[in-house]
Amino acid sequence: MENLSLSVPDLLTTVKKFVTADKHPQLDQMLQRYLQKELGKQQLQQELRNVAGRDALRQALLAMVPQIDELQRKRELMKRQQAAHLQTQAQQQPGVGGQGPGGAHAV
């Protein structure tokens, strides 16, 4: 199944565009620690706020709006496909109350 969330590497690459170059090594280190599972999502968010600042994060997220919109579109499509699949399965189930194959008794 396709991952339908923003990738951390993409986010950090975008954040780099909105911070000074002296913060890039800290962001690279943060990414490595995250990828090696030394840093959880909440810790990453906190450190990202501390290193990059709210303004840079806001700018980065605004720059990523097209990607976010595409993810949302894919999520909605997947929900519709799942609903259609469940509806198809429900229609293929034998009737309730003994009306399905072998359910009626001949006397």
N, C-alpha and C positions, 0 to 999 in steps of 0.2 A: 504494500500500500504506500502511496506517495505521502511524504511528509508535508503537511499543510501548515507550516509555521515559518516565520522568518528565520533564516539561518544566522547564527551568531557570527560566523566569519563575514557574511555580507553586511551585517549591522556594524561590526567594528571597522570594516573597510570604509563604509560610508561615514561613520563618525570621524575617522581620520581626516576626511575632507574639510571638517569644520573645527578642527583643533590645530594648535600650533605643532610644528614638527617635533618639538622637544617632548611631546606627550605620546608620540607614536611608539617608542620602545615600551612604555608602560602598557599601552593597549595591546601590543604584540605579546607581551608577557602574560597579560590577562587572558588572551585567547588561548595560549598554550596551556595555561593552568586549567582553563575551562575544558579544553579538549582532552586533557589527561585526567579529568574528573577530580581535580584538586580544588575546584571552585564550583559551587552550586549556582543555580540560576539567581537566587536571591542575593548571594554574595557578589555575583557578577554585576547585577543591577546596581548594587550599592557602590561598588568600586568604580563602575562606569560613571555614575553620577559624580563621584568624588574627583575622578581624573578628568573627565571631559566637561562636566558641568551641564546644568539643565538646558542652557541655550543651545549648546552644540548637539545635545541629544534631540532636542526639539527640531532643530534644523535637519538632522540626519533622518528622523522619522518622516518629516515632510518630504524629503527627497525620495524616500522609499514608498510614498503613497501609491505609485503605479504597481509595485510589487504587492503591497498590502491589498489593493483592490483586486488583483489577480487571484490572490489566495482566498479572498472572500468569495469571489465568483466560483472558484473550484469547490469550496466548502458547500456552497448552496447547490451546485450541480450534484455533488456526492450525496447530499441529503435527499434530493429529489430521486436519484437513482436507487437509494436504499429504500425509500418509501414505495417506489414502484415495484421493487423486488419483493418487499414484504406483502404488498397487495396481491401480486401474482401468486406467491406462496399460499396466501390465505384462500384464494380462489381455487387452488388445486387441492385443498384439503377436502376429504369426504364430509358429507353433511353430518350434522349433529343429530342425535336421537334415533340412531339405528336406520337412517334412510340411505346410508351409503352402501357400497357393495357388500353383500353378505349380511347386512344389518336387518333386513326384513325376514320374518319367520313365516315359512309356508306351512299351512295346516292341512 
